[in-house]
């Protein structure tokens, strides 16, 4: 636990617990939302090959996950940890432009 706290730059076990809770809630909720979106557009495991179904699910989860992560991080008071984490994730999947400020 000490190494994890040092690596993440947190000071208390309470912060570590909140971060773990946010990751747990976020993972489940982003998969659930993606599943609902697929049902809404008419894609389910009955009418789609399993490989295509899970590929589409993954493509939907990838952009939803970092946004929810930053939102739940904010709600749990851990935005200092989750905002940079979410921004890095968005940059890695090609959506980093969402937070880039362009000088006009």
N, C-alpha and C positions, 0 to 999 in steps of 0.2 A: 504494500500500500504506500509506503514511503516513497518508493521510486516513481510510482504513478503520480503521486501528489507533486513531486519535484518536476517531473516531465511536463505535467499540465500547468504548472505554476499556480497551484492552489495551496491554501494554507491549512484548511480544516477538514476533518473527516465529514462534516456536515456538507461542505461544498462538493466533496467527492460523491456523497450519497445523492445529492441533487442532480449532479451530472449524469450519474448512472441511471437515475429515474427518468431523466429527460431522454436519454438514448433509448431506453426501453419503451416508453410511451411513443416516441417518434417513430421507431421502427415498425411497431404494430399498426399505428394509425396511418402511416404513409402507404403501407401495403393494403390496408383496408380501403382507403380512399381510392387508390388505383384500381382495386377490384370493383368498387362501385362505379367508377368511371367506365370501365370496360363493360359492365352490365348495362349501363346507360346507353352506350353506343352499340349494344347488341352483340358483343363478343363474350362468349363463355366457353368453358371447357367441353361443352356438348357439341357446339357447332364449329369449333376451331381445333386444329391439330395441337397437341400438347406443346410442341416446340414453339410454334407461332404464338400460342396463348401466353406462355411464360416470357417470351421475347418481348411481346407488347407490354406485358405487365412490368417488366424490368425497365423498358423505355419510359413508361409512365412514372415509375417510382423514382428514377434518378433525378429528375428536376423537382419533384414534390418534396423529397426528403430534406434537402438543405434549407428550403424555405420554412418548412415546419420546424426543423431543428432550431433555426434562429428565433422563430416565434415562441416555441416552448422554452427555449433558453431565456428569452426575455421575461416570459410569464413566471418562471421560477427564479428570476433574479440572477441569472448566470450569463447574461448577454456578453459580458467581457470575454468569456470563454467561447461561447458558441458563434458569435458574429464572425470573427476571423476564420473559424473552422468552417462555417457555412459558405463564406466567400471563397475559400480555397476549393471547396468541393465544386461550387458553381464554375469556377475558373477551369477546373480540370475537365468538366464535361462540356465546356464551350459556352457557358452562359455567364461568364465573368463580366460581360458588358453591362449587365444589370446594375452593377455597383460602380462602374467606372465613370468618373466625372470628366466630361469633355469640356474643355475651355472654349468659350464662344467669342 
